[in-house]
Amino acid sequence: MSIIELIFIGLSLAMDACAVSMIYGMMPSLFLYQRLFITSYFGFFQAMMTFIGYHLGCLFADKIAKIDHYVAFILLFILGLNMIKESFEQESQNQFIIEWKSLTLLALATSIDALAIGVTFAFLEVHLYLSVILIGLTTFLVCMMGSYVGTFIGKRFQNHAVFLGGIILIILSFKVLIDHFFS
């Protein structure tokens, strides 16, 4: 598989994480070190899940393919509802704090498809380490751009950014489910 093909795979895998990075970018007072951490976290999870998927190979391929979309749907939907609920509870929040549990669940939910890609890589002629690095780096860069887009959007809709983020997560959850049924 060529480097260009791997970059395109990385771009397609990064879209869900990019949308979530936009949500984080909407948060008030997101500092550069937080932005770098969040986007690196998503890139790391995409790379790690690809690596794990490769090593699982066909051992669990059928089981992963049967439930991956449902797990992603549930995680994204619940986190979206939680964000909407928080938007009504915290009208004026000046300081943005990264919640590890939410960030990890979002990173897992958005990287389940990378696990499945890793499983397919086990059956193809793919240089594993190059693939993992390119997918992780592509995700990091796309998420960084997404977080800045989110900052722009957040400044325009400052009071409703968390609510909007929750709506986006719920839409993403249904997109994952619909993609599963029509693929």
Secondary structure, 3 states (H helix, E strand, C coil): CCHHHHHHHHHHHHHHHHHHHHHHHHCCCCCHHHHHHHHHHHHHHHHHHHHHHHHHHHHCHHHHHHHHHHHHHHHHHHHHHHHHHHHHHCCCCCCCCCCHHHHHHHHHHHHHHHHHHHHHHCCCCCCHHHHHHHHHHHHHHHHHHHHHHHHHHHHHCHHHHHHHHHHHHHHHHHHHHHHHHCC
